[in-house]
Amino acid sequence: MYGYRYDPASGTRFVDETQADVVRRVFDDFIAIGTCHGLAQRLNAEDVPSFGGGRWYPLTIRRLLMNEAYTGRTVYRRTVTRKVRDVARGRWVRRVEERPESEWIEIEGVTPALISRETFEAAQRRMSDPERRRRREPTRAYSLRGRVRCGECEAPLVGHAVNNGRYHYYRCPNGTSGPGEHRCGSKYVRLERLEAAVKSVLAEFLS
């Protein structure tokens, strides 16, 4: 867990002060600016390593912000991992689901608190703020988002609008608009061209 080191002998965590400072900064900055994407960009620009030593992503920031253990609360059996069939990808995948709260087991004194309960709850309020959610809503539906993959790095493509929503594209999240350094050299694809091509192939297949 980012911000700590684990002692297997005692089954407890102890604070990694360098990472702990980053955790506190992430919570404070998110409460102030409310953007996981912007935080990931800042950390990558400053060459702050993630837990595995690599780059930060908005999803990594979001998971950190939603981790209640940073308040010092440690809960065992909070989630369960199941194997489910991913029809779109044609294979079995692991899915983490939350157990009923009656099955949780809280363990005292194993995780030192890095932030206060008030800071954590402020971050959760910011996360669920309706105005913040409204700003994140796409200007149109991207029917193929996550269903088609980059031809260079295999990442699921995301939707992207430019010129105040006048033009719409699919792009690789690891390309020039992704957080941090540019890793993938793939180009943007016009939404109309890609969706028309997929519809044409589907129509031919169904006929």
C-alpha positions as CSV (number, residue, x, y, z in Angstrom):
1,M,0.0,0.0,0.0
2,Y,1.5,3.3,-1.1
3,G,2.7,5.4,1.9
4,Y,3.7,2.3,4.0
5,R,6.1,-0.6,4.2
6,Y,4.8,-4.0,5.5
7,D,6.3,-6.0,8.3
8,P,5.4,-9.6,7.7
9,A,6.6,-10.7,11.1
10,S,4.1,-8.5,13.0
11,G,1.5,-8.2,10.3
12,T,1.5,-4.4,10.6
13,R,2.4,-1.5,8.3
14,F,4.9,1.2,9.2
15,V,5.1,4.7,7.5
16,D,7.3,5.4,4.5
17,E,7.8,9.1,5.2
18,T,8.6,10.1,1.6
19,Q,5.5,8.4,0.2
20,A,3.4,9.5,3.1
21,D,4.1,13.2,2.2
22,V,2.9,12.4,-1.3
23,V,-0.3,10.8,0.1
24,R,-1.1,13.9,2.2
25,R,-0.4,16.1,-0.8
26,V,-2.7,14.1,-3.0
27,F,-5.6,14.5,-0.6
28,D,-5.0,18.2,0.0
29,D,-4.6,19.0,-3.7
30,F,-7.6,17.0,-4.7
31,I,-9.8,18.8,-2.1
32,A,-8.5,22.1,-3.6
33,I,-8.7,21.4,-7.4
34,G,-10.8,18.2,-7.7
35,T,-9.1,16.5,-10.6
36,C,-7.4,13.1,-10.6
37,H,-6.1,13.8,-14.1
38,G,-4.4,17.0,-13.1
39,L,-2.8,15.4,-10.1
40,A,-1.4,12.5,-12.2
41,Q,0.1,15.0,-14.6
42,R,1.8,17.0,-11.8
43,L,3.3,13.9,-10.1
44,N,4.6,12.6,-13.4
45,A,6.0,16.0,-14.4
46,E,7.9,16.1,-11.1
47,D,9.1,12.5,-11.6
48,V,7.5,11.3,-8.4
49,P,7.4,7.5,-8.6
50,S,4.3,5.5,-8.0
51,F,4.2,2.4,-5.8
52,G,5.7,0.2,-8.5
53,G,8.2,2.9,-9.5
54,G,6.3,3.8,-12.7
55,R,3.9,6.5,-13.8
56,W,0.7,7.8,-12.1
57,Y,-2.7,7.5,-13.8
58,P,-6.0,9.1,-12.9
59,L,-7.4,5.7,-11.8
60,T,-4.4,5.2,-9.4
61,I,-5.1,8.6,-7.9
62,R,-8.8,7.8,-7.5
63,R,-8.1,4.5,-5.8
64,L,-5.7,6.2,-3.4
65,L,-8.3,8.8,-2.5
66,M,-11.0,6.2,-1.8
67,N,-8.8,4.1,0.4
68,E,-10.1,4.5,4.0
69,A,-7.1,2.8,5.4
70,Y,-5.2,6.1,5.2
71,T,-7.3,7.2,8.2
72,G,-5.9,4.3,10.2
73,R,-8.9,2.1,9.8
74,T,-8.0,-1.4,8.6
75,V,-10.8,-3.7,7.5
76,Y,-10.3,-7.4,6.6
77,R,-12.7,-9.3,4.3
78,R,-14.1,-6.1,2.9
79,T,-13.9,-7.5,-0.7
80,V,-14.0,-10.8,-2.5
81,T,-12.5,-11.7,-5.9
82,R,-14.6,-13.7,-8.3
83,K,-14.0,-15.1,-11.8
84,V,-16.5,-13.8,-14.3
85,R,-16.9,-14.2,-18.0
86,D,-16.1,-11.1,-20.1
87,V,-18.2,-11.6,-23.1
88,A,-16.7,-8.7,-25.0
89,R,-13.2,-10.0,-24.6
90,G,-14.1,-13.7,-24.8
91,R,-12.3,-14.8,-21.7
92,W,-12.5,-15.1,-17.9
93,V,-11.4,-12.2,-15.8
94,R,-11.1,-11.5,-12.1
95,R,-13.6,-9.0,-10.6
96,V,-13.3,-7.5,-7.1
97,E,-16.7,-7.1,-5.3
98,E,-17.5,-5.6,-1.9
99,R,-18.9,-7.9,0.7
100,P,-21.9,-7.0,2.9
101,E,-20.7,-4.8,5.8
102,S,-21.8,-7.4,8.3
103,E,-19.0,-9.7,7.0
104,W,-16.2,-7.0,7.5
105,I,-13.6,-7.6,10.2
106,E,-12.0,-4.4,11.6
107,I,-8.4,-4.9,12.9
108,E,-7.1,-2.3,15.3
109,G,-3.6,-0.8,15.4
110,V,-2.1,-2.3,12.2
111,T,-2.1,0.9,10.0
112,P,-0.9,4.2,11.3
113,A,-3.1,7.1,10.1
114,L,-1.6,9.4,7.5
115,I,-4.6,11.8,7.2
116,S,-7.5,12.7,9.5
117,R,-11.0,11.4,9.1
118,E,-12.1,15.0,8.3
119,T,-9.7,15.1,5.4
120,F,-10.8,11.8,4.0
121,E,-14.5,12.8,4.2
122,A,-13.8,16.1,2.5
123,A,-12.1,14.2,-0.4
124,Q,-15.2,11.9,-0.7
125,R,-17.5,14.9,-0.8
126,R,-15.3,16.4,-3.5
127,M,-15.3,13.2,-5.4
128,S,-19.2,13.0,-5.4
129,D,-19.8,16.7,-6.0
130,P,-22.5,17.0,-8.7
131,E,-20.7,20.0,-10.3
132,R,-17.5,18.0,-10.7
133,R,-19.4,15.1,-12.2
134,R,-21.2,17.4,-14.6
135,R,-17.8,18.8,-15.9
136,R,-16.6,15.2,-16.6
137,E,-19.7,14.2,-18.6
138,P,-18.8,13.7,-22.3
139,T,-20.3,16.1,-24.8
140,R,-21.6,13.1,-26.7
141,A,-21.8,9.3,-26.5
142,Y,-18.7,7.4,-27.5
143,S,-20.3,4.0,-28.4
144,L,-16.9,2.3,-29.0
145,R,-15.1,3.7,-25.9
146,G,-13.3,0.8,-24.2
147,R,-14.4,-1.6,-26.9
148,V,-11.7,-0.9,-29.5
149,R,-8.0,-1.0,-28.8
150,C,-5.0,1.0,-29.9
151,G,-3.2,-0.6,-32.9
152,E,0.2,0.2,-31.3
153,C,0.0,-0.5,-27.6
154,E,-3.4,-2.4,-27.3
155,A,-4.8,0.1,-24.7
156,P,-8.6,0.6,-24.9
157,L,-9.4,3.8,-26.8
158,V,-11.2,6.7,-25.1
159,G,-13.3,9.5,-26.4
160,H,-11.9,13.0,-26.9
161,A,-13.5,16.3,-28.0
162,V,-11.8,19.4,-29.4
163,N,-12.8,22.9,-30.4
164,N,-15.5,23.1,-27.6
165,G,-17.0,19.8,-28.6
166,R,-17.2,20.5,-32.4
167,Y,-15.0,17.6,-33.4
168,H,-14.9,14.2,-31.8
169,Y,-12.2,11.5,-31.9
170,Y,-11.1,8.2,-30.4
171,R,-7.6,8.3,-29.0
172,C,-5.1,6.1,-27.1
173,P,-5.0,7.1,-23.4
174,N,-1.2,6.5,-23.5
175,G,-0.8,9.0,-26.3
176,T,-0.1,12.8,-26.3
177,S,-3.2,13.7,-24.3
178,G,-2.5,11.2,-21.5
179,P,-0.9,12.2,-18.2
180,G,2.8,12.5,-18.0
181,E,5.3,11.5,-20.6
182,H,4.2,10.6,-24.1
183,R,4.5,6.9,-24.6
184,C,2.3,5.9,-27.6
185,G,2.7,7.5,-31.0
186,S,-0.7,6.5,-32.3
187,K,-2.9,9.2,-34.0
188,Y,-6.4,10.4,-33.3
189,V,-9.2,8.7,-35.3
190,R,-12.3,10.7,-36.2
191,L,-15.4,9.3,-34.4
192,E,-17.5,9.3,-37.6
193,R,-15.0,7.4,-39.6
194,L,-14.3,4.7,-37.0
195,E,-18.0,4.2,-36.0
196,A,-19.1,4.1,-39.7
197,A,-16.4,1.4,-40.4
198,V,-17.5,-0.7,-37.5
199,K,-21.2,-0.4,-38.5
200,S,-20.3,-1.4,-42.0
201,V,-18.5,-4.6,-40.9
202,L,-21.3,-5.5,-38.5
203,A,-24.0,-5.0,-41.2
204,E,-22.1,-7.2,-43.6
205,F,-21.6,-9.9,-40.9
206,L,-25.3,-9.8,-39.9
207,S,-26.5,-10.0,-43.5
